[in-house]
Amino acid sequence: MQIILYSAIAGILGMGGGGIVSAILLRRPSERITCWLLSFAAGIMTSIVCFGLMPEAVELAGGRIEAPVAGLVFGVGIILVLNRVVDRITGSTGEIHHTHEELYHQSSIIKNRTKMIRSGIIMLSALALHNIPEGIAIGAGGSHDEGLGVLIALMILLHNIPEGMAVAAPLLAGGISKLKVVLLTALCGFTTVIGGVIGVLIGEISDFAVAMSLAAAGGAMLYVVFGEIIPQTVVMTKSRAAPLITLAGVIIGLIIAQLA
């Protein structure tokens, strides 16, 4: 149950906390600041995979890298397929977006409030694709080593706060009440709990199953970082600052991983 609690804190508190920051303190944070925060979080996420998930996966696989690498590729493929499904549902071309409204499929919520429920479900579904693998990583890693689960949950919490801010800001600008926005962002984080439960169940099968689940979760996270967050932040800020901030996040994440 503790591992599930960790996933709830990382997902619900992280995303919901970001929503609260936007709703109460910042209202409408600038695109540049939000992108920098997301870039830093992307670096943290990269550290999770490189210095936490993959080394643990290789160790659990008996020191051989073939299976973990296959699991990583599988995780990338799963997110590619699921993103294609969401793009088809939303009518998106899958190209690089220029605003957070486009990135999180929020344009229709802001422009046409009569379709808010349908659009909101689409938006939540899109975010769920990213949060479930994070929960799986917490659940599978924590079922093998509670300390690893805590470390992963902490880094994912740091990642989810700016993502919650990015999700909340356009909704606030579209006229949705602060309370509803906070609830929506917290609901987005709930899928991390679902992933946590799946991860715990996988962890009870065998060490090899844990290794594969950690690697697959890592692949999904790396695709989100390098296939979505970094390209989007560069386009939105039109500067090289975002990749540099991502590298700073990688370094900070490595320090956290070594101190934990």
Secondary structure per residue as TSV (DSSP state, phi and psi in degrees):
chain	resnum	aa	ss	phi	psi
A	1	M	-	360.0	-30.7
A	2	Q	H	-63.2	-38.8
A	3	I	H	-63.8	-40.7
A	4	I	H	-64.1	-37.7
A	5	L	H	-62.7	-41.4
A	6	Y	H	-60.9	-42.5
A	7	S	H	-66.3	-34.9
A	8	A	H	-66.5	-42.1
A	9	I	I	-63.5	-45.9
A	10	A	I	-64.4	-41.8
A	11	G	I	-84.4	-61.0
A	12	I	I	-70.1	-48.2
A	13	L	I	-68.8	-38.3
A	14	G	H	-64.7	-55.7
A	15	M	H	-65.6	-46.4
A	16	G	H	-63.0	-37.6
A	17	G	H	-63.2	-39.6
A	18	G	H	-63.3	-38.3
A	19	G	H	-63.5	-39.8
A	20	I	H	-65.0	-41.4
A	21	V	I	-57.9	-47.2
A	22	S	I	-66.7	-40.4
A	23	A	I	-73.1	-35.8
A	24	I	I	-105.2	-46.7
A	25	L	I	-90.9	-44.5
A	26	L	I	-107.3	-24.4
A	27	R	S	63.0	-72.3
A	28	R	S	-133.6	81.6
A	29	P	-	-62.6	148.9
A	30	S	-	-65.8	153.8
A	31	E	H	-57.5	-40.8
A	32	R	H	-64.4	-47.3
A	33	I	H	-63.9	-44.3
A	34	T	H	-62.0	-41.1
A	35	C	H	-65.0	-39.0
A	36	W	H	-64.7	-40.3
A	37	L	H	-63.8	-41.8
A	38	L	H	-65.4	-37.1
A	39	S	H	-63.0	-44.9
A	40	F	H	-61.4	-43.0
A	41	A	H	-63.7	-35.0
A	42	A	H	-63.0	-37.7
A	43	G	H	-65.6	-40.8
A	44	I	H	-59.1	-44.4
A	45	M	H	-63.0	-40.3
A	46	T	H	-61.3	-39.6
A	47	S	H	-63.3	-38.6
A	48	I	H	-55.5	-48.0
A	49	V	I	-70.5	-49.4
A	50	C	I	-74.0	-35.3
A	51	F	I	-110.6	-1.7
A	52	G	I	-126.3	-64.9
A	53	L	I	-68.3	-52.6
A	54	M	H	-68.7	-43.9
A	55	P	H	-59.2	-38.9
A	56	E	H	-67.1	-39.0
A	57	A	H	-64.0	-42.4
A	58	V	H	-63.4	-42.4
A	59	E	H	-62.8	-44.0
A	60	L	H	-69.5	-23.7
A	61	A	T	-87.0	13.4
A	62	G	T	82.2	21.3
A	63	G	T	85.8	-3.3
A	64	R	-	-93.0	141.2
A	65	I	S	-98.0	-9.8
A	66	E	H	-59.7	-50.0
A	67	A	H	-66.5	-46.1
A	68	P	H	-60.0	-39.3
A	69	V	H	-64.6	-41.0
A	70	A	H	-62.9	-40.7
A	71	G	H	-63.4	-39.6
A	72	L	H	-62.4	-46.3
A	73	V	H	-62.3	-38.9
A	74	F	H	-61.5	-42.2
A	75	G	H	-62.2	-41.4
A	76	V	H	-61.2	-44.4
A	77	G	H	-62.6	-40.5
A	78	I	H	-60.8	-46.4
A	79	I	H	-66.4	-36.8
A	80	L	H	-59.2	-46.0
A	81	V	H	-66.3	-46.2
A	82	L	H	-65.9	-37.7
A	83	N	H	-64.2	-36.6
A	84	R	H	-63.5	-38.3
A	85	V	H	-63.0	-45.5
A	86	V	H	-64.6	-40.7
A	87	D	H	-60.8	-38.8
A	88	R	H	-67.1	-40.8
A	89	I	H	-65.9	-41.9
A	90	T	H	-85.6	-9.3
A	91	G	T	78.0	15.2
A	92	S	-	-78.2	151.2
A	93	T	-	-85.2	-11.1
A	94	G	-	81.1	8.0
A	95	E	-	-84.2	174.0
A	96	I	-	-63.0	133.9
A	97	H	-	-97.6	160.4
A	98	H	S	-110.5	-7.6
A	99	T	S	-139.7	161.8
A	100	H	H	-68.9	-27.7
A	101	E	H	-60.8	-42.6
A	102	E	H	-70.7	-42.7
A	103	L	H	-60.2	-41.3
A	104	Y	T	-101.6	18.4
A	105	H	T	57.1	42.3
A	106	Q	-	-104.3	-5.9
A	107	S	H	-56.7	-42.8
A	108	S	H	-69.4	-27.4
A	109	I	H	-67.3	-42.5
A	110	I	H	-75.4	-38.8
A	111	K	H	-82.9	-26.7
A	112	N	-	-140.1	91.4
A	113	R	G	-69.3	-19.2
A	114	T	G	-68.0	-19.1
A	115	K	G	-105.0	22.2
A	116	M	H	-60.1	-42.2
A	117	I	H	-63.8	-50.0
A	118	R	H	-62.0	-45.5
A	119	S	H	-65.4	-37.9
A	120	G	H	-62.8	-40.0
A	121	I	H	-63.3	-41.2
A	122	I	H	-62.2	-44.6
A	123	M	H	-62.0	-45.0
A	124	L	H	-63.6	-38.5
A	125	S	H	-63.8	-40.9
A	126	A	H	-63.2	-43.5
A	127	L	H	-69.7	-31.8
A	128	A	H	-61.4	-31.7
A	129	L	H	-60.3	-34.9
A	130	H	H	-83.1	-32.9
A	131	N	H	-82.6	-29.8
A	132	I	H	-62.4	-48.4
A	133	P	H	-59.7	-34.2
A	134	E	H	-62.5	-42.3
A	135	G	H	-64.8	-39.2
A	136	I	H	-60.8	-41.0
A	137	A	H	-62.0	-42.6
A	138	I	H	-64.8	-46.9
A	139	G	H	-66.0	-47.4
A	140	A	H	-69.2	-44.2
A	141	G	H	-65.2	-41.4
A	142	G	H	-70.7	-30.4
A	143	S	H	-68.9	-26.2
A	144	H	H	-88.8	-41.9
A	145	D	-	-148.5	110.6
A	146	E	H	-58.7	-36.1
A	147	G	H	-61.8	-39.8
A	148	L	H	-64.8	-40.9
A	149	G	H	-62.2	-40.6
A	150	V	H	-64.6	-43.1
A	151	L	H	-62.2	-46.6
A	152	I	H	-62.7	-43.5
A	153	A	H	-62.0	-40.3
A	154	L	H	-63.0	-45.6
A	155	M	H	-68.7	-36.9
A	156	I	H	-68.4	-35.5
A	157	L	H	-58.8	-46.3
A	158	L	H	-62.2	-35.7
A	159	H	H	-70.7	-37.3
A	160	N	H	-75.4	-25.3
A	161	I	H	-61.5	-54.0
A	162	P	H	-65.4	-30.4
A	163	E	H	-66.1	-39.7
A	164	G	H	-62.3	-38.6
A	165	M	H	-62.4	-43.1
A	166	A	H	-65.7	-36.1
A	167	V	H	-71.4	-40.7
A	168	A	H	-73.7	-37.9
A	169	A	H	-57.6	-49.4
A	170	P	H	-64.7	-33.8
A	171	L	H	-65.7	-40.0
A	172	L	H	-63.7	-42.3
A	173	A	H	-64.5	-27.1
A	174	G	T	-81.1	-0.9
A	175	G	T	97.3	4.5
A	176	I	-	-74.4	139.9
A	177	S	-	-62.6	153.8
A	178	K	H	-59.3	-42.6
A	179	L	H	-62.3	-44.7
A	180	K	H	-64.5	-38.2
A	181	V	H	-64.7	-44.4
A	182	V	H	-62.3	-42.8
A	183	L	H	-64.3	-39.3
A	184	L	H	-64.0	-45.0
A	185	T	H	-66.7	-38.3
A	186	A	H	-64.9	-38.7
A	187	L	H	-63.8	-36.6
A	188	C	H	-58.1	-37.9
A	189	G	H	-75.4	-15.0
A	190	F	H	-64.2	-27.4
A	191	T	H	-64.7	-20.3
A	192	T	H	-63.1	-35.4
A	193	V	H	-64.9	-43.1
A	194	I	H	-58.4	-45.2
A	195	G	H	-62.3	-37.0
A	196	G	H	-61.7	-42.1
A	197	V	H	-63.0	-44.1
A	198	I	H	-60.7	-43.6
A	199	G	H	-62.2	-40.9
A	200	V	H	-63.8	-42.7
A	201	L	H	-62.8	-41.1
A	202	I	H	-64.3	-39.2
A	203	G	H	-62.9	-22.3
A	204	E	T	-82.7	-7.4
A	205	I	T	-80.4	-62.1
A	206	S	-	-168.7	166.2
A	207	D	H	-62.9	-37.0
A	208	F	H	-64.2	-39.7
A	209	A	H	-63.2	-38.8
A	210	V	H	-63.1	-44.6
A	211	A	H	-58.3	-45.5
A	212	M	H	-67.2	-38.9
A	213	S	H	-68.6	-38.7
A	214	L	H	-63.9	-42.8
A	215	A	H	-65.8	-42.5
A	216	A	H	-64.8	-41.9
A	217	A	H	-62.4	-39.7
A	218	G	H	-62.6	-42.0
A	219	G	H	-61.7	-42.4
A	220	A	H	-61.9	-42.6
A	221	M	H	-65.9	-43.2
A	222	L	H	-63.2	-37.0
A	223	Y	H	-64.5	-41.9
A	224	V	I	-60.8	-41.9
A	225	V	I	-67.8	-55.4
A	226	F	I	-89.0	-21.1
A	227	G	I	-96.3	-16.8
A	228	E	I	-129.4	-61.9
A	229	I	I	-63.1	-53.9
A	230	I	H	-63.1	-49.2
A	231	P	H	-59.1	-40.7
A	232	Q	H	-65.4	-43.6
A	233	T	H	-66.7	-35.6
A	234	V	H	-64.5	-44.0
A	235	V	H	-65.3	-42.7
A	236	M	H	-70.0	-37.6
A	237	T	H	-92.5	-20.0
A	238	K	T	54.5	43.2
A	239	S	S	-152.0	167.8
A	240	R	S	-89.4	2.9
A	241	A	H	-63.6	-37.4
A	242	A	H	-58.9	-49.8
A	243	P	H	-61.7	-36.1
A	244	L	H	-65.3	-38.8
A	245	I	H	-68.3	-34.3
A	246	T	H	-61.5	-43.6
A	247	L	H	-62.3	-38.0
A	248	A	H	-62.1	-39.5
A	249	G	H	-63.2	-38.3
A	250	V	H	-60.9	-44.9
A	251	I	H	-65.0	-45.6
A	252	I	H	-62.4	-41.3
A	253	G	H	-62.5	-39.1
A	254	L	H	-63.8	-41.6
A	255	I	H	-63.5	-43.4
A	256	I	H	-61.5	-43.4
A	257	A	H	-62.6	-36.7
A	258	Q	H	-76.6	-31.0
A	259	L	H	-80.3	-24.8
A	260	A	-	-70.8	360.0
